[in-house]
């Protein structure tokens, strides 16, 4: 019987740099009060990829998966509040 390999997401230095730049840009824009919907999507996408990667390999940080799940739920709540208040630029 052929062995089925798990899905692997290679995290290279270039990919880490791209994530770091996306997160920094999104954080700086939010800090300056520019609440843009696409920045929220950047955060959600990055947290989801990190969460998927963490579920495949055992993370070194205790409770990392639970923390990422809560971060994703928080971002969803922020999206809902922003939609209700119509604050997105």
C-alpha positions in Angstrom: 0.0 0.0 0.0 1.3 3.4 -1.0 2.0 5.8 1.9 -0.1 9.0 1.7 2.0 12.1 2.6 0.5 14.9 4.7 0.0 18.2 3.1 3.1 20.3 3.7 3.5 24.0 3.5 7.1 24.9 3.0 8.0 28.0 5.0 11.1 29.5 3.3 12.9 32.7 4.3 11.3 34.5 1.4 7.9 33.5 2.6 8.6 34.5 6.2 9.8 37.9 4.9 6.7 38.3 2.8 4.5 37.5 5.8 6.5 39.9 8.0 6.1 42.8 5.6 2.4 42.1 5.1 1.8 42.0 8.9 3.9 45.2 9.5 2.1 47.1 6.7 -1.3 46.1 8.0 -0.3 46.9 11.6 1.1 50.3 10.7 -2.0 51.3 8.7 -4.3 50.2 11.5 -2.2 52.1 14.1 -2.5 55.2 12.0 -6.3 54.8 11.8 -6.5 53.6 8.3 -9.1 50.8 8.7 -9.1 49.2 5.3 -10.9 46.0 4.7 -8.1 44.5 2.6 -5.7 44.9 5.6 -8.1 42.9 7.7 -8.1 40.2 5.0 -4.3 40.2 5.0 -4.3 39.4 8.8 -7.0 36.7 8.4 -5.1 35.1 5.6 -1.8 35.1 7.4 -3.3 33.7 10.6 -5.1 31.0 8.7 -1.9 29.9 7.0 0.0 29.9 10.2 -2.8 28.0 11.9 -2.8 25.4 9.1 0.9 25.0 9.4 0.7 24.6 13.1 -1.9 21.9 12.9 0.4 19.8 10.6 3.5 20.1 12.7 3.5 20.3 16.5 4.2 23.9 17.5 6.9 24.6 20.0 4.8 27.2 21.8 2.2 25.7 24.2 -1.4 26.6 23.3 -0.3 28.1 20.0 -3.2 26.6 18.1 -5.8 27.8 20.6 -4.3 31.3 20.5 -4.4 31.4 16.7 -8.0 30.2 16.7 -8.9 33.0 19.1 -7.1 35.5 16.9 -9.1 34.4 13.9 -12.4 34.7 15.9 -11.4 38.1 17.0 -10.6 39.3 13.5 -14.0 38.0 12.4 -15.7 40.0 15.2 -13.7 43.1 14.1 -14.9 42.5 10.5 -18.6 42.3 11.7 -18.3 45.4 13.9 -16.7 47.3 11.0 -19.4 46.3 8.6 -22.1 47.3 11.1 -20.5 50.7 11.8 -19.6 51.2 8.1 -16.0 52.4 9.0 -14.0 50.7 6.2 -12.2 52.9 3.8 
